Amino acid sequence: MAIAESTPSFRAPAEGASGEAITRISGGEVGEISARLDRLPATKAVWKLILLLSLGFFFELYDLLFTGYIAPGLVKSGILSSTTHGLFGTSGVASFIAALFSGLFIGTAACGFLADKFGRRAIFTYSLLWYVAANTIMAFQDTAFGLNLWRFISGLGIGVELITIGTYMSELAPKHLRGRAFAVCQAIGFSAVPVVAYLSYLLVPVAPFGFDGWRWVVLIGGVSALFVWYFRRNLPESPRWLASKGRVDEADAALKKLEAQVESQFGQPLPPPGPSEPVPRRASFADMWKPPYRRRTLMLIIFHIFQTVGFYGFANWVPTLLVKQGITVTSSLLYTTVIGLAAPIGPLLGYWIADRFERKHVIVAMASVNIAAGLLFSQAGSPATIVVLGVLLTLAGNIISFTYHTYQQELYPTTIRARAVGFVYSWSRLSAVFSSFVIAFVLRDFGVHGVFVFIASAMFCVILAIGLMGPRTLGKSLESISH
């Protein structure tokens, strides 16, 4: 069957009373768009879209995760201290981490609607430019206040970008490829970890041309991210989003172009679309608190409050934790560079399980690994043990990350996907704001072992929330999951 034969027909616009064209859209038309997307094979054209989004995710994670790696440099320069004098002191590393996550909280909670209103492509572009500009200004700050202020502002853009990329990815990837698409995206994204770790190892202890090394680490990420702005012109708008907005002609045109590219590479006519799934009615923010979404919303809020403690408790604090164990700044950054090499391996391993095992089961299993490896890490003394356990923690954390990024996007309908995921995801940012201060407090009074007991308790809550409340989603269309 040729593409033209499998392409559904759309209703022509009708004239409203004022003469303005009104597009009449039916649930069947939206469902047909989704069915056409879900039947696309995994060709070069489909993977190109995934790789372009993944490139954006790389620079986003670079900016998000350099916090822990430049922290020793910020302490060395005298701008911040490693611990705080009080629980909510504003001159320590904890305040720098909290400023970022405060911005992330507002960006995800209050601004997630932007991608639902203005489109995935536009917000993907402008939020990237926002946080690049903010981090560039931050690199020239010499006070704790200035540093924290601009880190907060950059966090706003990063928060919006995080939600937009995940939503964009879930809507462009066919259902049989969705888990692997997120695995590849996360593998590319988390390859930023060894990059920023190695750059920090080279630059943070020194001051090239009289300019603090941590500033170079920040600026390199910002300048490089501008390449994404250039390449983004090859990304189409999400056909699912266009159809949900009644812009069916644009959705049809964008999808026809993609179908033509896919068929050319596939070497044979595309299979006909499967039966159209019933499309949920247009939803509002209030629908998050009605069945079937209420249970999912509560589950994701609990999950995000506690998963952040485990993930960022290690990622943002490991250099500082190692220094507290008596390891030098240079050696600490060397160990974290080696550990960071494992960051993209987690999602690559996950590529082989992403569309074979239920998302919720993978999250529960990896949270268990996180608990065991973390408690052992707190007692580690030799370099080999530190690196091995650090690698295990990194692998487990990153497999959890790519899995839940896929999972949470599947649980809400297209019309509210970005704002709903933004809302539940924002709780992880709020959690990170307070947990960074709690970790600093626990580190001061109970040492490294106390920090990992705190992290293990949080990951146990993750296991309970996902294991008891999480629905199954493997192999289902986005529309069928939304019922």
C-alpha positions in Angstrom: 0.0 0.0 0.0 1.4 3.4 -0.9 1.6 6.2 1.6 -1.1 8.2 -0.1 -3.5 5.3 0.2 -2.9 4.9 3.9 -3.1 8.6 4.7 -6.5 9.6 6.2 -8.5 12.3 4.7 -9.2 15.4 6.8 -12.2 17.6 6.9 -11.9 20.9 5.2 -12.1 24.1 7.3 -15.6 25.5 7.7 -16.6 29.1 7.7 -17.6 30.5 11.1 -20.1 33.3 11.6 -17.4 35.9 11.4 -15.9 34.4 8.2 -12.9 33.0 10.1 -11.9 29.5 9.1 -12.6 27.0 11.8 -11.0 23.6 11.6 -13.3 20.8 12.6 -11.5 18.0 14.2 -12.7 14.7 15.4 -11.2 12.2 17.8 -10.9 9.8 14.9 -8.7 12.2 13.0 -6.3 12.6 16.0 -6.3 8.9 16.5 -5.4 8.3 12.9 -2.4 10.7 13.2 -1.2 8.6 16.2 -1.8 5.3 14.4 0.2 6.5 11.4 3.1 7.6 13.7 3.1 4.4 15.6 3.4 2.2 12.5 6.6 3.8 11.3 9.6 1.5 11.2 12.9 2.4 12.9 14.6 4.0 9.9 17.3 6.7 9.6 14.7 9.4 9.3 13.1 8.5 12.6 16.4 8.0 14.4 17.6 11.4 13.1 14.8 13.1 15.0 15.6 11.2 18.1 19.3 12.1 17.8 18.6 15.8 17.3 16.5 15.9 20.5 19.2 13.9 22.2 21.8 16.4 21.3 19.7 19.1 23.0 19.5 16.8 26.1 23.3 16.5 26.1 23.9 20.2 26.6 21.0 20.4 29.0 22.5 17.7 31.3 25.9 19.3 30.9 24.5 22.5 32.4 22.4 20.7 34.9 25.2 18.4 36.2 28.3 20.6 36.3 27.1 21.8 39.7 28.8 19.1 41.7 32.0 19.1 39.6 32.7 22.8 39.8 31.7 23.0 43.5 35.3 22.3 44.8 36.4 25.2 42.5 33.8 27.5 44.0 35.0 26.6 47.5 38.6 27.1 46.4 37.9 30.5 45.0 36.4 31.6 48.3 32.9 32.4 46.8 31.2 29.5 48.6 32.0 27.2 51.6 31.6 23.4 51.5 29.1 23.3 54.4 26.7 25.8 55.9 26.7 27.5 59.3 22.9 27.0 59.6 20.5 24.6 58.0 19.5 27.2 55.3 22.8 29.2 55.0 23.2 31.0 51.7 27.0 31.0 51.4 27.6 27.3 51.0 27.6 24.8 48.1 24.1 23.8 49.3 22.7 27.2 48.5 24.2 27.0 44.9 22.5 23.6 44.4 19.3 24.9 46.0 19.3 28.0 43.7 19.4 25.7 40.6 16.6 23.5 41.8 14.5 26.4 42.9 14.6 27.6 39.3 14.0 24.1 38.0 10.9 23.9 40.3 9.3 27.0 39.0 10.4 26.2 35.4 8.7 22.8 35.5 5.7 23.6 37.7 4.7 27.0 36.4 6.0 27.0 32.9 5.2 23.5 31.7 2.1 24.8 30.0 4.2 26.8 27.5 5.0 23.7 25.4 1.3 22.7 25.4 0.3 26.2 24.3 3.0 27.3 21.9 4.3 24.0 20.6 7.2 21.6 21.4 9.6 23.0 18.7 9.5 26.7 19.7 9.8 26.1 23.4 12.6 23.6 22.9 14.6 26.3 21.1 13.9 29.4 23.3 14.3 27.7 26.6 17.8 26.5 25.5 18.8 30.0 24.5 17.5 31.3 27.9 19.6 29.0 30.1 22.7 29.5 27.9 22.5 33.2 28.3 21.9 33.0 32.1 24.9 30.6 32.7 27.1 32.8 30.6 26.4 35.8 32.9 26.8 33.5 36.0 30.3 32.6 34.9 31.4 36.2 35.6 30.0 36.5 39.1 32.3 37.0 42.2 29.7 36.9 45.0 27.6 34.1 46.4 24.5 36.2 45.8 25.3 36.9 42.2 26.2 33.3 41.6 23.0 31.9 43.2 20.8 34.5 41.4 22.0 33.6 37.9 22.0 29.9 38.7 18.3 30.3 39.7 17.6 32.1 36.4 19.3 29.4 34.3 17.3 26.8 36.2 14.1 28.3 34.9 15.1 27.6 31.3 16.6 24.2 32.1 13.3 23.2 33.8 11.2 24.1 30.8 13.6 22.3 28.5 13.6 19.1 30.5 9.8 18.8 30.2 9.7 19.8 26.5 12.3 17.3 25.3 10.6 14.4 27.1 7.2 15.4 25.7 8.6 16.0 22.2 10.4 12.6 22.2 7.3 10.6 23.4 5.2 12.1 20.7 7.6 11.6 17.8 8.8 8.1 18.6 6.6 5.2 17.5 5.2 3.1 20.4 7.4 0.1 19.5 10.5 2.3 19.7 9.6 4.6 22.6 11.6 2.9 25.4 14.7 2.6 23.2 14.4 6.2 22.0 14.5 7.4 25.5 17.4 5.0 26.3 19.4 6.5 23.3 18.5 10.0 24.3 19.6 9.5 27.9 22.8 7.7 26.7 23.8 10.7 24.6 22.6 13.1 27.3 24.6 11.4 30.1 27.7 11.3 28.0 27.9 14.9 29.1 28.8 13.6 32.6 32.3 12.3 31.7 32.8 15.3 29.5 32.0 17.8 32.2 33.9 15.7 34.8 37.0 15.5 32.6 36.9 19.3 31.8 36.5 19.9 35.6 39.4 17.7 36.3 41.6 19.6 33.9 40.3 23.1 34.6 38.9 23.5 38.1 42.3 23.2 40.0 43.9 25.8 37.7 43.2 29.3 36.3 44.0 29.4 32.6 44.8 33.0 31.5 44.1 34.1 35.0 40.4 33.1 34.7 39.1 30.6 37.3 38.9 27.1 35.9 35.2 26.6 37.0 34.3 29.6 34.9 35.8 27.9 31.8 33.7 24.8 32.5 30.5 26.9 32.5 31.3 28.9 29.4 32.4 25.9 27.3 28.9 24.3 27.8 27.1 27.5 26.9 29.0 28.2 23.7 28.7 24.6 22.5 25.0 24.5 23.2 24.4 27.1 20.5 25.0 24.5 17.9 21.7 22.9 18.9 19.9 26.1 18.2 21.3 25.9 14.6 20.5 22.2 14.0 16.9 22.5 15.5 15.7 23.8 12.1 15.5 20.2 11.0 13.0 19.2 13.7 9.3 19.2 12.7 6.6 20.2 15.1 4.9 17.3 16.8 2.0 16.0 14.6 0.2 14.8 17.7 0.4 18.3 19.2 -0.7 20.0 16.0 -3.7 17.6 15.6 -4.7 18.1 19.3 -4.8 21.9 18.5 -7.1 21.4 15.5 -4.3 22.1 13.1 -5.0 18.9 11.2 -3.7 20.1 7.8 -0.3 21.0 9.3 -0.2 17.7 11.2 -1.0 15.8 8.0 1.6 17.8 6.0 4.4 17.2 8.6 3.6 13.5 8.9 3.4 13.0 5.1 6.9 14.5 4.8 8.2 12.1 7.4 6.4 9.2 5.9 7.9 9.9 2.5 11.4 9.9 4.0 10.8 6.7 6.0 9.3 4.9 3.0 12.3 5.9 0.8 14.7 4.4 3.4 12.5 1.4 4.2 12.7 0.3 0.6 9.0 -0.8 0.4 5.5 0.6 0.9 4.8 1.3 4.6 2.3 -1.0 6.3 -1.2 0.4 6.8 -1.9 2.1 10.1 -3.3 0.0 12.9 -6.8 0.6 14.2 -7.2 4.1 15.7 -7.3 4.1 19.5 -10.1 6.1 21.1 -8.7 9.6 21.8 -9.4 11.0 25.3 -11.4 14.2 25.3 -9.6 17.4 25.7 -8.3 17.5 29.2 -7.6 20.3 31.6 -5.2 20.6 34.6 -8.1 19.7 36.9 -8.3 16.3 35.2 -5.0 15.3 36.8 -7.0 14.9 40.0 -9.7 12.7 38.5 -9.6 9.0 37.7 -7.6 7.5 36.1 -5.0 10.3 36.4 -5.3 11.0 40.2 -3.6 7.8 41.3 -0.8 8.4 38.7 -0.4 11.9 39.8 -0.1 11.0 43.5 2.3 8.2 42.6 4.6 10.4 40.6 4.6 13.2 43.2 5.8 10.7 45.9 8.3 9.1 43.4 9.8 12.5 42.5 10.1 13.7 46.0 12.3 10.7 46.9 14.1 9.7 43.7 15.8 13.2 43.6 17.4 12.5 46.9 19.0 9.3 45.5 20.0 10.6 42.1 21.2 14.2 42.9 22.3 13.3 46.4 25.1 11.3 44.8 25.6 13.1 41.5 25.9 16.6 43.0 27.7 15.7 46.2 30.2 12.9 45.3 33.2 15.2 44.8 32.5 17.0 48.1 31.8 13.6 49.9 35.1 12.3 48.7 37.0 15.4 49.9 35.3 15.0 53.3 36.7 11.5 53.4 40.2 13.0 53.2 40.8 12.7 49.5 42.3 15.7 47.8 40.3 17.9 45.4 42.4 16.7 42.4 42.1 13.1 43.3 38.4 13.5 44.0 37.8 15.0 40.5 39.9 12.2 39.0 37.8 9.5 40.7 34.5 11.2 39.6 35.8 11.5 36.1 36.3 7.7 36.0 32.9 7.2 37.6 31.4 9.6 35.1 32.5 7.4 32.2 29.8 5.0 33.3 27.0 7.6 33.0 26.0 6.9 29.3 26.5 3.2 29.8 23.5 2.9 32.0 21.0 4.0 29.3 22.9 1.9 26.7 22.4 -1.2 28.8 18.8 -0.1 29.2 18.4 0.0 25.4 18.3 -3.8 25.5 15.6 -4.0 28.2 13.7 -0.8 27.5 10.9 -2.3 25.4 11.1 -5.8 26.9 10.4 -5.3 30.6 7.8 -3.2 32.4 9.1 0.3 33.2 7.9 0.0 36.9 9.8 -3.2 37.4 13.0 -1.8 36.1 12.7 1.2 38.4 12.1 -1.0 41.5 15.1 -3.2 40.6 17.5 -0.4 40.1 16.4 1.5 43.3 17.3 -1.7 45.2 20.8 -1.7 43.6 21.1 2.0 44.5 20.4 1.2 48.2 23.0 -1.6 48.5 25.7 0.2 46.5 25.2 3.5 48.4 25.6 2.0 51.8 28.7 0.1 50.8 30.1 3.3 49.1 29.9 5.1 52.4 32.3 2.6 54.0 34.7 2.4 51.0 38.3 3.4 51.4 40.4 2.1 48.5 40.3 3.8 45.1 39.2 0.6 43.4 36.3 0.1 45.7 35.2 3.8 45.4 35.3 3.6 41.6 33.5 0.3 41.4 30.7 1.3 43.7 30.5 4.7 42.2 30.0 3.1 38.8 27.2 0.9 40.2 25.5 3.9 41.7 25.8 5.8 38.4 24.5 2.9 36.3 21.5 2.3 38.6 20.7 6.0 38.8 20.8 6.5 35.0 18.7 3.5 34.2 16.1 4.8 36.6 16.4 8.2 35.0 15.8 7.1 31.4 13.0 4.7 32.5 11.0 7.2 34.4 11.4 9.8 31.7 9.7 7.4 29.4 7.2 6.3 32.0 5.8 9.6 33.1 5.3 10.9 29.6 3.1 7.8 28.9 0.7 8.4 31.7 -1.1 11.6 30.5 -3.0 12.7 27.3 -1.4 14.9 24.6 -3.5 18.0 25.5 -2.0 18.3 29.0 1.1 16.1 28.7 3.7 18.8 29.1 2.0 20.7 32.0 1.0 17.5 33.8 4.5 16.0 33.6 5.9 19.5 34.5 3.8 19.6 37.6 4.7 16.2 39.0 8.3 16.6 37.9 8.5 19.9 39.7 8.2 18.1 43.0 11.6 16.6 42.4 13.0 20.1 42.0 11.4 21.2 45.2 12.7 18.1 46.9 16.2 18.9 45.7 16.1 22.4 47.1 15.5 21.1 50.6 17.4 17.8 50.4 20.6 19.7 49.4 20.4 21.6 52.7 19.5 18.4 54.6 22.5 16.5 53.0 24.8 19.4 54.0 23.5 19.3 57.6 23.7 15.4 57.8 27.2 15.5 56.3 28.4 17.9 59.0 26.8 16.1 61.9 26.7 12.5 60.8 29.4 12.2 58.1 29.3 10.4 54.8 27.7 7.3 56.2 24.8 9.3 57.5 24.3 10.8 54.1 24.0 7.4 52.4 21.6 6.1 55.1 19.4 9.2 54.3 19.6 8.4 50.5 18.8 4.7 51.1 15.7 5.6 53.1 14.5 7.8 50.2 15.1 5.1 47.6 13.0 2.6 49.7 10.1 5.1 49.4 10.6 5.1 45.6 10.3 1.3 45.6 7.0 1.4 47.6 5.5 4.2 45.4 6.2 2.7 42.0 5.8 -0.9 43.0 2.4 -0.5 44.7 0.8 2.3 42.6 2.4 2.3 39.1 0.4 1.1 36.1 1.7 -1.1 33.3 2.5 0.7 30.0 4.8 -1.6 28.0 3.9 -1.8 24.3 0.8 0.3 24.5 -0.1 3.4 22.5 -0.1 6.7 24.3 -3.9 7.0 23.6 -4.7 3.6 25.1 -2.7 4.3 28.3 -4.6 7.6 28.7 -7.9 5.8 29.3 
